Amino acid sequence: MKPKLLFVIFASIFIGLQGCGSAKTESNKDLMVVEHIDSIYGNNEDNKYEWVAFNVDIPVKGPQMLMDSLLVFVNKQLYEACESNVHFGEDIVTFNRKEIYTDDGERLFGHYMEKYKPLIQDSLWRTFGLTMKVEVQKEKFVTYGLEFFYCGAGCSSDKYYYTFDKSDGHLIKEIISHDNLVRFLKDYPEYAANEEFSWEFNPDNDYINSCYGLLGDCFSLVVLGAYNHYFSVEIPLNRIFSYLSPEVQILLGQNEGGE
């Protein structure tokens, strides 16, 4: 299958899976990002139909503590994504703090493409895509969405959310506890099933293969592993507010979705 056609198929899958709050919030300009897009194709006959694609929002301006956290986050994800596509037993490329904390942040992506592109071209063995975008920005927090797709023997996709507190830049580790999520889905069973993906929440399971994100005026529950892909369940913040972690309740307050 040609790369362009395969990309269109993946794009259709991802567009169909998006829900509320996916558009960036432009009302607050404290954090500025620049979008960088690049693709790396194999350079020999055996792997000419396999490629790696990057679509990344790089932070270039904002509160210093937030910028530091986001640059480390973006650096880590780019590093791991590039390394996963290189067939060597040890780390080939390392980045020092000076390269991570550049004056404007934009050079970070260029550093990766310059150092990794030849290595990935020579060792390309699958189709891989990384999308790392600012999903929403509010007065007190910013949420990144991290999405992967893979094609080897089969195709799969995953998505994860990361929410950062703007006041000091730290990553919020608990959006909602497992017990509170279970309690919410018991209290509101309309959110506990998806016929299209043959998914139904089972309260007897100790583990839910999912991740959570704060998106504008809604909470997104992402269920992973649905036919090797994912789907999202969007829940209004004012409905799930009392189940969220104490830190998130304080962060949101009355103006960000609290009842």
N, C-alpha and C positions, 0 to 999 in steps of 0.2 A: 504494500500500500504506500502511495506517495506521501511525503511529509505534509504537504499542504492539505490533502484530503483528510489525513489522520488528525491534523490540528483542528480542522473544521468540526470533525466529529467530537473531539474533546471539548471544544468551545461550546458546542450545543449541549453537552452533558452538564457543564458547569453553569451555563446560563439558566438551564432548567432547574438547577438545585438552589439558586440564590433566593433569599427571602428578604424580609424587611430590613431596613437600616444598612443596606450594602453601599449606598452612595455616601461619598465623603461629606462631612459637615463642614461648610465653608464659613460659618458664622464666627469662628474664632481662628485668628491667624497666628497664634502663639507658636505653633509648630508648622514649619514649612518643609515640604518634601519635594524631591525631584524624581521623576520616573525614569528608570533606565531599563531598556529592553535589548536583549542580544540573544542570538542563537548560534550554536556550534554544531557543525555537521562533520560527519566522518570524512576522511580524506582518502579512502580506498574503496575498491569495488565491493568488498564484503559488507561494509557497514554504511553505504551511502544513503540508505533510507532510514537511518537512525540519527537522532539528533538530541541535543540538550538545549532547552529554552529557559531564559531567565526574564522575569518581569518584576522589578523590585523598586519600591519606594525608599529612597535613601533620605534620611532627615538631614537638612542643611542649615536650619535655623530654629532656635527655640530656647527655652530655659536650659541653662547649662547642665544641671543634674539630670534632666530628662534626656537631653541630647547624649550625654555620656552613656546612659543606660540603653538608649535605642541604638547607638552606634555599636556597642558591644553585642547587642542582640542581633542586629543585621549582620555584623561580621561573623558571628558564630554560625548563623544559618547558612550564609554564603560559603563559608569554609567547609561545613559538613556536606553541603550539597555538591560542591566541587570535588571534594575528596571521594565521595561515594561514586563518582563517575570515572575515577582514575584507577587503573589496574596496577597498583603497587602495594607492597606490604608495609610501607611506612609513609609517614607524612612527607610530602614532597615540598610543599610551600608553607612557610610560616610568616606571620605578620606581627610586626612589633607595635607597641603602643602609639608611636608617632604616626604610623600608617592608619591606625584605627581612628585616632582623634585628629584628623586633618582639619584645617581651618574651616572648610565648607562642607566636608563630608562627601562631596561628589566624587572625589578621586578614589574612594574605597572600591566602588564597583569596577572602575577602570583598572585598578591594581589586580583584581581577581581575573578579569578577562585577559589581561596581558600575560599573567603568569600561568594561568590554567588552560587557556584555549589550545595551545599546541599539545599539551598533555592529554586533554580530553579528546581531541581529534584523533590522536594516535591510538587511544585505548577505548574508543566508543563502542559500547556493546548493547545499548538499549536506548529507548526513547524515554526522556525524562523531562519534566517541566517543574519549575519552581516559580510560584507567584507569591510575592510578599508585599501586601498592600495595606495602607492605612484605611481601614474600613469606616471608622467614624472618629471624629474628634469633638470633644465637648469641653466645657470650661475647666473641668477637673480631671479628665482622663482622656487617653487616646487608646484605641484598640487596633492592633495589627491583626490581619488575617494571613495565615501561612498555609498555602495550598500546594500539594504535590500531585503529579500524576506520573505513572510509570507504565512502560510497556516492555515486556520481555517475552516470556512464554505466554503471558496473559497481560491484561491491562487492569490497573487499579488507581484509585485516587483517595486522598485524605485531606482533611482540612482541620486546622487548629487556630484558636484565638489566644491572643496575649494582650492583656489590658494593663496599662502603665498609669500610675498616679502621677499627675503633672506636678504636684507640690514638691516631691523629692525624687521623682523618676523611678521609683521601685516598681517591680513587677508584682501585681496582685496575685498571690499564689492560690487563694481560695475565693472563688466567686460564689460558690454554693457548696455546702457539705454534701457528702453522699447521702447521709440520713435525711437531710432536708429535701434533697431532690426526690428521694423515694417518697417522702411524706407528701410533697407537692403533687406528684403524679398519681398518688392514691386519692388525693383530695380533688384533683381535676383530671379525671380519666380521659377527657376529650383530647388531651395532649399526649396520651400514653400509647398511641397506636398510629400506624401509617400503612394503609392498605396497599399502596403502590409498591412499597418495599417489603411487604409481608412482615412488618415489625410490630410487635406488641410488647410493651413493658411488662416484665414479670417481677412482681415484688419479692418473690422468693430468691431471686438471684442476688448474690452479694456484690456483684460487679456490673456496672453499666459501661460499655465501651463507648465513651462519649467525651466531648469537651464542651466548654461553655464560653460564651462571649457576651459582652455588653455592647449592643448595637443601637445607638440612637435611643428610641423610645421602646425598645424591646430587648428581651433576653433570648439568645439563640442557643438551643441545645442541639449539638451536632452529634448524630449517631453514626459511628464508623462501622465499616465492615458489612455494609448492605450490598450484597452482590459485588464485593470488592470495591465498592465506592462508598459514598456517604450521602446523607440527606440531613436537612436541618428542620427543626421545629421551632417556630417563632412564638414567643409568649410575651404579652404586654408586661412592661415592667411594673405597672401598678397592680398587677395580679400576683406576680411572684415576689414582690418586694419584701414582704415579711419573712420569706424563706431564705433570702440571700444572707451571706455572711455579714457579721456586724461591721466589718471594715467596709464592705461594699455599700451597706445601708448608709453609713456615715458619708461615704464618698458621693453617693447619689443625692441624699438629702431630699427635701421637698421639691426642689426645682429640677431634679433629674429623674423623676419617675416615681418618687415615694408617694404613698397615698396621703 
